[in-house]
Every structure is written in structure tokens, then in C-alpha cells.
């Protein structure tokens, strides 16, 4: 009996590796607005090759390319951007993880993150200088 259970567990793990990442639309309970990920998408360079562990987050939108423990897995920014746009298009709350197909657990993930200071000052990387002069009334 135990051998059968062990065999089933090994078979399930192997099947997961062979078939790759299952796309999902899961994430934070916080919802992203339709235009929230525009800044983050613009930080992905189509012609650059990324290898995993890359973060393109801006404001309250987190976009990441992850390899799920596999070593460097080269992928063009164009594919990462395409997968991110698919998540934004197909997922009702604009968050989730879609497989990239270049390794069994490679994926692009979009989720909500705390934009904190960037949201307060209305800035994103490369758009304004820090500190944001002049201060707005009540934010000195």
C-alpha cells in the first residue's frame, strides 16, 4: 500500500514537471486597476534577454519573471511582456501567473504590491527626481 502511494506521489511530481506551469488568475485580495501596470510594462525591454528572478514592479503593480528554482533560463523581454499582457487581458482582477514554456516552472507573475512612497508622491522610476520638490501642501 505504501509503495503504491509513494509511486503515485512520484508520478504526480513528474507529471507536473513535464507539463509545466499551470496558468492561474490567483493573487492578492487587493485588486489592480486597469491602467495600474503600464509603468511596470514599460520597464521590460523587448530585446533584452532575462534569466529569471527579474522584477519589473512599479507603483502598486508587481511583475516578475521567475524560474521556480531552475537555474538561469534565458527569455526575451518581448515574451515576458506578452505573457504579462495576457494576464492583464484574461484575468478579471489583472493578477495571476502564466507559464512561459521555456522550463517546467518558469512563469510571469502579476500581483498587487504596496506602492507606498511611490503612490504618495505620484512617481515611478525615471519619471521625476527625488526628492519631489516642491512639497505639496500638508506633506512637508
ABEGO torsion letter per residue (X at the ends): XAAAAAAAAAAAAAAAAAAEBBBBABEBABBBBAAAAAAAAAABBAABBBAEGBBABBEABBBBBBAGGBBBBBBBAAAAAAAAAAAAAABAAGBEBBBAGABAABBBBBBBBBAEAAAAAGBBBGABBOBBOBBBBGAX
